[in-house]
Amino acid sequence: MTPLPQLTERSGFLIENGRFTTLATHGPDGTWASTVNYVPLRDPLRLLWYSLRRARHSRDIEADPRISGSIYLTALPGFGLDGAQFTGTARPVGPDELEELSAWYYERNFPDEEVRRQWRLPLDEFRGDGPRRF
């Protein structure tokens, strides 16, 4: 049996170095899995991503916030593959958190400022009737 500190270290490595998770949801049309690009948030541990509001997984989360997923990395020393599964709940980022969390998402995904400017969407996309949500 693997000692707990090793599992904690492995999980931390996966969360910090993975860029994508397979997100599983359940809604009125049944179960669904989709791939989303995330960045980790700590204290408490959370995953931050954005999606179109009309995407099936977004609609599913609106109907039932329970989620599960997996994060994995390949080309690692030894076996070459490691992964972790998770369960939790999801909610949209509130208006009071939007600016700060949006900045963190783009800074973490695009460390180069010029590249970040090219990819960054206006905050209005994520507010009110905008088409997206973090």
Rosetta blueprint (number, residue, H / E / L):
1 M L
2 T L
3 P L
4 L H
5 P H
6 Q H
7 L H
8 T H
9 E H
10 R H
11 S H
12 G H
13 F H
14 L H
15 I H
16 E H
17 N H
18 G L
19 R L
20 F E
21 T E
22 T E
23 L E
24 A E
25 T E
26 H E
27 G E
28 P L
29 D L
30 G E
31 T E
32 W E
33 A E
34 S E
35 T E
36 V E
37 N E
38 Y L
39 V E
40 P E
41 L E
42 R L
43 D L
44 P L
45 L L
46 R E
47 L E
48 L E
49 W L
50 Y L
51 S E
52 L E
53 R L
54 R L
55 A L
56 R H
57 H H
58 S H
59 R H
60 D H
61 I H
62 E H
63 A H
64 D L
65 P L
66 R E
67 I E
68 S E
69 G E
70 S E
71 I E
72 Y E
73 L E
74 T E
75 A L
76 L L
77 P L
78 G L
79 F L
80 G L
81 L E
82 D E
83 G E
84 A E
85 Q E
86 F E
87 T E
88 G E
89 T E
90 A L
91 R L
92 P L
93 V L
94 G L
95 P L
96 D L
97 E L
98 L H
99 E H
100 E H
101 L H
102 S H
103 A H
104 W H
105 Y H
106 Y H
107 E H
108 R H
109 N H
110 F L
111 P L
112 D L
113 E H
114 E H
115 V H
116 R H
117 R H
118 Q H
119 W H
120 R L
121 L L
122 P L
123 L H
124 D H
125 E H
126 F H
127 R L
128 G L
129 D L
130 G L
131 P L
132 R E
133 R E
134 F L
